[in-house]
């Protein structure tokens, strides 16, 4: 079976799909980015990155210029490539219940364009059993397509190095599917870890949940130290200095973004909501803005103060505000403070105020995201820095 393109990425205009497409193009593969967001498609084809990603700009421009990377909103593009990579994950609803049907439904929507002999790769985090459900959906439609689950493992801002440096998990139901997936991703990674689809699904959920629990542990320790009038930064330094068994203890901060909380709740649902550790982590991390406000109320008369929040992205150096707890902090402070002003050097959002205005008008500053420029910011107001990026301690 002849194909015109090597890879088509469904959902290719996003923060997972686009870096992957750039990486494949860097290795000489022809890549089509299929995305229903026509505005993003137009920006990509015009040579404009729709979001910030370190190290992506130059290879992106080269791939667009030489035709190795193209974007389209036409679903028929799915038929043109040997490898179809689907960037659709399993979401959780307002009641924290996952919807395992989302990925199979997405595959069903492109099914009329799938062709015999293609390899379909699920790339985003999925609920356990979704790979098998996708295989059943394709079988019911009479499509002879190999299926593999090869989860992404990147952190935003590090995609263009981690795609190449990290081992790639390969999970196919059949040896043929595994071998085809391994051949595809050998263009990027040098180390492959071959497991079953069910093992891979849990591996991805366990990985994200482990990080979420670690952050919750640090945040709980920070709150305990604060309540005792002790600077957790000094305690952590004593714990971690030249002591490898505690080297992975993070600093406190908002554990946010589109993955960690969601995937922890997915794992809880998979275990019939019998996941005390995961639910406790959720209460700690999601409750952190409330704790910050309560501590501030003990120190300041917030009703008379203008509070400035510096950094609204969900993590340092990013322009991504998805699930950012800085916005939850903003909402809580709007009830307590005289005025709340927010700024971020990377984020374009109508709710934000220019940083110079925030600095001139605020009586109190809070670091909402640990952006590097804040380390050396010269200000006279009190600064609340639970991240510890300014080296002035984390005691509130």
Beta strands, then each sheet from edge to edge (+ up, - down):
strand 1: 5-10
strand 2: 31-34
strand 3: 69-72
strand 4: 81-86
strand 5: 119-122
strand 6: 146-149
strand 7: 168-172
strand 8: 192-195
strand 9: 306-310
strand 10: 339-343
strand 11: 364-367
strand 12: 382-384
sheet 1: 3+ 2+ 1+ 4+ 5+ 6+ 7- 8-
sheet 2: 10+ 9+ 11+ 12+
end
